[in-house]
Amino acid sequence: MESQSLFSGFCSNSITPLYRNPQNPLSSSPPSLSYPCFNQSKYQVSFENQYFLSSQRLRSVRRLLCKNSVEKVSNLVSEKEGSKSWVKRKRLAVFVSGGGSNFRSINQACIEGSVNGDVVVLVTNKHACGGSQYARDKGIPVILFPKTKDEPDGLSPDDLVKVLREFEVDFILLAGYLKLIPAELIRAYSRSIFNIHPSLLPSFGGKGYYGMKVHKAVIASGARYSGATIHFVDEHYDTGRILAQKIVPVLANDTAEELAARVLREEHKLYVEVTAALCEDRIVWREDGVPLIQSKENPELQHLRFVI
């Protein structure tokens, strides 16, 4: 089955997306590729082809976005009014396997304007999960990945990369996605894939540590603190560079469910804050390879990665 037949969800017929060359994100000369959108009825899915803008039209649009300012060779659309600079809105892909509560909080923050980005596509390994239904209700396209016995219509890793490129995705946010991310995707989106984990990594992380299993292990260990960790994704479970953490106390008589609820509330806040920093280009790398978040008010300052 071709990759275009593996979409699930919604794509407005009134939208003609811009294309960015995967090898050169700043290129204004896209190839003549068709973009598959579809309308889903109860009984069938029908496809309609839409086409990318011509290079001449794309250059015109970019000039309008710049509003006659000088376009810099960067991700910034520079527009001077006093001392302000505006950063191009980022395009986000979110991966979920369950209810997608972090996905919902991020999407809501995008809608309200506290995050300078938009969730343009949802990827899931379970077409019927709560996160997928929420995305469909909000008009966000849904993609199945990977292809499995239970989900035979899932994409291959190469097709997934191709589709995300067509959606012009800038960052990938894992929000309760339980499958290992393939090497093809990590290579294609170097330093652009993030995950949130419900403990203070590197403790209580790795294969098999997910959901309620994490919180039960924390309580059984006698640990006084747990929390949430946002980290870059590599080819292993929960071993990528840590970007931000939020500390949550473990109370003497906590159940796993009580601890999970307390950690989840902080996850929602932390993921939105980090996503906002990503979309404002405020992630910097120390010389030793440690990522830090610049202060929004004073870019010369860098936040501690622990948030208490």
N, C-alpha and C positions, 0 to 999 in steps of 0.2 A: 504494500500500500504506500502510495506516495506521501511525502511529509505533509502536503497541504491538506490531505484528508484526515489528518490526525488532530486538527484543532477541535476544541469544544468551547462554546461560549458565544461571544457577540463581537462583531466588528462593524462599526457604523459605515454605511455606504457613502456617507458624505465626507469622509476623511481620506485624504490622499497623503500618506506618510512620506517624509523625506528619507532619502537613503544616505547612509554614511558608509563609505568604503571601509571594510574591516581592517585593511592594511594601512589605510590612511584616514583616520577619523575626520580630518579637516578637508578632505577632498570635496570639491563641489561638482564633480563630473561623474554622476552615478551611471551604472550600466542600465540598459533598458530591461528591467526585470518586472515581472508582474507580481502583484501582492495579493495573496489569497485572502478574501474576506468571505463571510458566509452568514446566512440567516438560518437559524435552526428552528424547525417546526417540531411538532410532536412526533412526526413519523419519518422525517428525512432531513438531511442537511444539504442545502444547495449552495454552490460556490459561484462567486462572481469575481472576475479579475479586475483589479484596479492597477493603475500604472504609476510608477514613480515620476516625479517631476523631471522635466528636461533640465540639463545643466544650465541653460540660459535662464529658465524660470527659477531654478534653485538659487542662482546667484542674485537674482532680483529679490527673492524673499529674504536672503541673508542681508542684503543691503538695507531692506526695510527694517529688519530686526536691529541693525546697528544704528538706525536713525541718523545716517550721514556722518557717524563718527568713524574714526579709523579703526578697521578691524584688526585685532591683534591675532597672531598665530598662537592661539591657546584656546582653552575651553571658555574663556571669558568673552562676553559681549560687553565691550567697554562703552559706557555711556556716562558722561560727566555731568553732574549737577551738584555743585558744591564740592564735597569731598567724597561722594558716594560712587561705588562701582556695583554694577549688577552682574550677577553670575547666571549663566544660562541654566534654565530649569533642567534638572536631570531626569532621565527616564529609567524607571526602576522595574525590575522583575522580582517578584516574591515567590518563594518556594514553600509549600505547605503540605502536610500529610493529614492534618486533623481539622479542628475547629477554626484555626487561624486567628486567634485573638490578637496576637502581635501584628499580623497582617492588617487586621481591621483598624487597630490604633494608628498604624503608619499611614494607611490610606486616608483615614479621617484627618490626620494632621496635614496631609498634602492638600486635601480639599479646603481645610480651614486656613491654609497659608503659612503655618508654622514650619513646614518643610518645603524647600524650594525644588520640588520635584513632583512627579506623577507616577503612580503605579500603572504601567502600560500593559502588563501581562502577568498572569499567575501560572505557575508550573506546579503540578501535583502528581503524585503517584497513585492517587485515589480519586477517581472522577466524581464520586458521590460524597466526598467529605464536606464538612461544614464550610471550610474555607472556599472550596470550589463553588458552592451554592451562593455564598456571599458575593464572590466575584461576578458571577453571572447576573445576580440581581443588580449589581452596580455597573453592568455593561463592560466589564473587564474581560478580555479574552482569556480562555483557560486552555492550557496545553498539558497533555499527559506525558509523563516521563518517569521511569524508563518503560520500555516494552517488557512485559512479564507475562506469565501464564494467566494471572488474574486481570491484567490490563494489556491485552494483545494489540491494542491500537496505539500504544505508547511510542514515542520517538526514539530513534537511536541517538547516541551522543553527538555524532556529526550533524544529524538533522536538527538536533536541539540548538547547537551552536549557530547553525545557519538561520534558524527562525529567530533566535534572539538578536542576531545581527540585523535582520530585516525589521525588527521592532526598534532598532537603534538603542538597545539597552546600554546604559552607562554602568549601573551597579546591580548586583544580584544579592538579595537579602534572603537568607534561609530563616524561616520562622516556624519551627516545629516540623522540619522536613527530615524524614528518618532514613533516607537513602544516602549512600556514599556518593559524593560528587565525582564524576569521571575526570580523568586526567585531561581529556580533550577540552572540557569546559574550563578547567583551571588554567590551562595554557592560553586559551582564548581571552580570558578575563583575569589576567594577572593582577593581583592586589586589588581586585574589584569585587570579590565575593566575601560575604560576611555571614556569620552565624551567631545566634544567641543560645547560650547554654544555661540551665537552671542550677548552677553551682559556681563556686569560686575555683575556676580552673587554675592549675592542672589537677586539683583534687576532684574526685568523683566525675571524671570524664573518660571518654574512650568508648569503644564498641560495647554495646549493652547497657550503657548508662544514658537513659533517656526517660522523660516523663516521671511518673511516680517512683520508678526504681531509684532515681537519683535521691529523692527526698527521704525515702526509706533508708538508704545507705548512709545519708548524712546523720539522721537521728540515731541509727544503730551505732555509729562511730563515736558518739558522744561529743561531736564538734559543737562549739558554742556559736559559730557563725557559719552562715551559708550566703547565698546571694545569686547574682546573675553576672555572666561574662559575655561580652561581645568580642569575637576574635575573627581574624582573617582565616579563610578556609584553604587548607592544603589537601593533599591526597590521602590524609588519614583522618580518623574521627577525633575532633577536639584538640588538635595539636598545633594549629596555626597561631601566629603571633597575636597576643592579647592586645586589644585596643582600649577597652573600658570595662570596669567592673563596678557593681553596686553591692554593698554589704548589707545583709539581712540577719538579725539575731535569731538564734534557735532557742526557743523558750523551753523551760524545764519539762513541761507537760505537753509539748507539741505532738500532734499526730502528723503523719506524712501529708495528709490533706490540708491541714492548717498551715503547715510550712509552705506547701506548694502554692496556696492562695496568696500568702504574704510575698513570696518571691515573684509570683506572676504580676502582682501589682507594680512592683519595681521594674520588672522586665519591660512593661508597656512604656513607662516613663523613659527608661534608659535607651531603649531602641529608637524611640522618636528623637531623643536628643542627639544620638550618634548619627542617625540618618540625616538630621538637619545639618550636622557638621560635614558629612559627606557631600551633601548637595550644595554646600557653600565652599567647597574645596579647602576645608580647614584641617585635613589630615596631613601631617608631616612625618618624616622619618628621621630618627636620630642616626648618627653616623654608625652606631652599632646595630642598626636594623630594627630598632624598637619604634613602633608607630605611636604618635602622640596627637592630641587634639589641640589645635590653636584656640585661644580665647577669642570669642567673637568681638568683644569690646576692645581688646588689645592684642593684635596678632603676634606681638613680640613675646607674649606669655603663652605657655603651654600647660594645659590642665594635667593634673595628676591623673593617672589612669584608674585610681581607686576613688569612687564617689561614696562618701559616708552619709 
